[in-house]
């Protein structure tokens, strides 16, 4: 018998507060956010109101998703978090940002981004490797953006610095619906739900459904 009390999946999405040079990156973010909302999933993200980050959150909220942003004080203005869709929680630093995002989520989607995105990817993959959590990590590989990174991970495994099973902790697809299939497949680890550990959001912006 299905568990009618099972919480919806909450997907932490790591991506860039810049739009990138090719409009395809923002278009991908909007497609992913919209699909996430249609699936009834929640979104946790870095509370950026611009770039790929703002696009995925805006589309998710517009299509009915619960959207939660987490941003450190130092980045609150730089990433235009005042315009960020959804509820926004302001924390002290990057460590607290990542810790709260990880705690609130049931799986991790990775869209194109830079150092911060790669840092978040490697940290959650390492936590899976160490058994700290068991949450899926899926790269949405638009335009082959992550091909070089995936090749490097293959080299690491081939040279004996990780096992094949550890290499497979990072999954990849270039299709939005397949990414969500992977992220929400059973079994998955539920986040703590809407209480957000008793924190109060600094803001709560609402966007009309398109």
C-alpha positions as CSV (number, residue, x, y, z in Angstrom):
1,X,0.0,0.0,0.0
2,X,1.5,3.4,-0.9
3,X,2.4,5.8,1.9
4,X,-0.1,8.6,1.6
5,X,1.8,10.6,4.2
6,X,5.0,10.5,2.2
7,X,6.5,14.0,1.8
8,X,7.1,15.4,-1.6
9,X,10.7,15.4,-2.9
10,X,12.6,18.6,-2.2
11,X,15.4,19.1,-4.7
12,X,18.4,21.3,-3.9
13,X,19.6,22.8,-7.1
14,X,23.1,24.1,-7.4
15,X,23.7,26.6,-10.2
16,X,25.1,30.0,-11.1
17,X,23.9,33.5,-10.3
18,X,25.2,34.5,-13.8
19,X,23.3,33.7,-17.0
20,X,26.2,32.4,-19.0
21,X,27.0,33.4,-22.6
22,X,24.5,31.1,-24.2
23,X,20.7,31.7,-23.6
24,X,20.3,27.9,-23.6
25,X,21.5,27.8,-20.0
26,X,18.7,30.1,-18.7
27,X,16.2,28.3,-20.9
28,X,17.3,25.0,-19.4
29,X,16.9,26.4,-15.9
30,X,13.4,27.6,-16.7
31,X,12.4,24.2,-18.2
32,X,13.8,22.4,-15.1
33,X,12.0,24.7,-12.7
34,X,8.7,24.4,-14.5
35,X,9.0,20.6,-14.6
36,X,9.9,20.5,-11.0
37,X,6.7,22.4,-10.1
38,X,4.5,20.3,-12.3
39,X,5.9,17.2,-10.5
40,X,4.8,18.6,-7.2
41,X,8.4,18.8,-5.9
42,X,9.9,21.6,-3.7
43,X,13.0,23.6,-4.6
44,X,15.9,24.6,-2.3
45,X,18.4,27.0,-4.0
46,X,21.0,29.7,-3.3
47,X,18.5,32.6,-3.2
48,X,19.9,34.4,-6.2
49,X,17.4,36.6,-8.0
50,X,19.5,36.6,-11.3
51,X,21.1,34.3,-13.7
52,X,20.5,30.6,-14.0
53,X,19.7,30.6,-10.3
54,X,16.9,33.1,-10.5
55,X,15.5,31.5,-13.7
56,X,15.1,28.0,-12.1
57,X,13.5,29.5,-8.9
58,X,11.1,31.8,-10.8
59,X,9.9,29.0,-13.1
60,X,9.5,26.6,-10.2
61,X,7.5,29.1,-8.1
62,X,5.3,30.0,-11.1
63,X,4.4,26.4,-11.6
64,X,3.4,25.7,-8.0
65,X,6.6,24.6,-6.3
66,X,7.5,25.5,-2.8
67,X,10.7,27.5,-3.2
68,X,13.2,28.1,-0.4
69,X,16.3,30.2,-0.9
70,X,19.3,30.3,1.5
71,X,22.0,33.0,1.2
72,X,24.8,34.3,3.4
73,X,24.8,37.9,4.5
74,X,27.8,38.7,2.3
75,X,26.1,37.6,-0.9
76,X,22.6,39.0,-0.1
77,X,23.1,42.1,-2.2
78,X,25.5,40.8,-4.7
79,X,23.2,38.0,-5.9
80,X,20.1,40.3,-5.6
81,X,18.4,38.1,-3.1
82,X,15.8,40.9,-2.4
83,X,14.4,39.9,-5.8
84,X,14.8,36.2,-5.3
85,X,11.6,34.1,-5.8
86,X,10.2,32.3,-2.8
87,X,11.1,32.4,0.9
88,X,14.7,33.5,1.7
89,X,16.7,32.6,4.7
90,X,19.8,34.7,5.4
91,X,22.6,32.8,7.2
92,X,26.0,33.8,8.5
93,X,28.3,32.2,6.0
94,X,28.7,29.8,3.1
95,X,29.1,26.8,5.5
96,X,25.8,27.5,7.1
97,X,24.2,28.0,3.7
98,X,25.3,24.6,2.4
99,X,24.5,22.9,5.7
100,X,20.9,24.2,5.6
101,X,20.4,23.4,2.0
102,X,21.6,19.9,2.5
103,X,19.4,19.4,5.5
104,X,16.2,20.6,3.8
105,X,16.6,18.6,0.6
106,X,16.0,15.0,-0.5
107,X,18.3,15.0,-3.6
108,X,20.6,17.3,-5.5
109,X,20.4,18.6,-9.1
110,X,23.4,20.4,-10.6
111,X,23.0,22.8,-13.4
112,X,25.8,24.8,-15.2
113,X,27.8,27.0,-12.9
114,X,31.3,28.0,-11.7
115,X,33.4,27.4,-8.5
116,X,30.5,27.6,-6.1
117,X,28.5,25.1,-8.0
118,X,31.4,22.7,-8.3
119,X,32.2,23.1,-4.6
120,X,28.6,22.1,-3.7
121,X,28.7,19.2,-6.1
122,X,31.9,17.8,-4.7
123,X,30.8,18.2,-1.1
124,X,27.5,16.3,-1.5
125,X,29.2,13.6,-3.6
126,X,31.8,13.2,-0.9
127,X,29.1,13.0,1.8
128,X,27.5,10.2,-0.2
129,X,30.9,8.4,-0.5
130,X,31.4,8.7,3.3
131,X,27.9,7.6,4.1
132,X,27.0,10.9,5.7
133,X,23.8,10.9,3.7
134,X,22.2,8.8,0.9
135,X,20.8,11.4,-1.5
136,X,21.0,11.3,-5.2
137,X,23.2,13.7,-7.2
138,X,22.3,14.3,-10.8
139,X,24.1,16.6,-13.3
140,X,21.9,18.2,-15.9
141,X,24.4,18.2,-18.7
142,X,23.2,21.0,-21.0
143,X,25.3,21.3,-24.2
144,X,27.8,18.8,-22.9
145,X,28.8,21.4,-20.2
146,X,30.0,18.8,-17.7
147,X,31.7,16.5,-20.3
148,X,35.2,17.5,-19.2
149,X,34.4,17.0,-15.5
150,X,32.8,13.6,-16.1
151,X,35.9,12.6,-18.1
152,X,38.1,13.6,-15.2
153,X,36.0,11.6,-12.7
154,X,36.4,8.6,-15.1
155,X,40.1,9.2,-14.9
156,X,40.1,9.3,-11.1
157,X,38.3,5.9,-11.0
158,X,40.5,4.4,-13.7
159,X,43.6,5.4,-11.7
160,X,42.3,3.8,-8.6
161,X,41.5,6.9,-6.5
162,X,37.8,6.0,-6.3
163,X,35.8,2.8,-7.0
164,X,33.5,2.4,-9.9
165,X,30.6,2.4,-7.4
166,X,31.8,5.7,-6.0
167,X,32.1,7.1,-9.5
168,X,28.5,6.2,-10.1
169,X,27.3,8.3,-7.2
170,X,27.3,11.2,-9.7
171,X,24.6,10.6,-12.3
172,X,24.1,12.5,-15.5
173,X,21.5,13.3,-18.2
174,X,20.9,16.0,-20.7
175,X,17.1,15.7,-20.4
176,X,15.0,17.5,-17.8
177,X,12.3,14.8,-17.3
178,X,14.9,12.0,-16.9
179,X,16.8,14.1,-14.4
180,X,13.6,14.4,-12.3
181,X,13.0,10.6,-12.7
182,X,16.4,10.0,-11.2
183,X,16.1,12.6,-8.5
184,X,12.7,11.3,-7.3
185,X,13.1,7.5,-7.8
186,X,12.6,5.2,-4.8
187,X,14.1,4.9,-2.3
188,X,14.9,8.5,-1.6
189,X,15.7,10.5,1.6
190,X,13.1,12.9,2.7
191,X,14.0,16.4,4.0
192,X,12.6,17.6,7.3
193,X,9.6,19.2,5.7
194,X,8.3,22.8,5.8
195,X,9.3,23.7,9.4
196,X,12.8,24.8,8.3
197,X,14.2,24.0,11.7
198,X,12.2,26.8,13.2
199,X,14.0,29.5,11.2
200,X,12.0,32.5,9.9
201,X,12.5,33.7,6.4
202,X,13.9,37.1,5.8
203,X,11.4,37.6,3.0
204,X,8.7,35.8,1.0
205,X,8.2,36.9,-2.5
206,X,5.4,35.5,-4.6
207,X,5.2,35.4,-8.4
208,X,2.0,34.9,-10.5
209,X,1.5,31.7,-12.4
210,X,2.4,32.1,-16.0
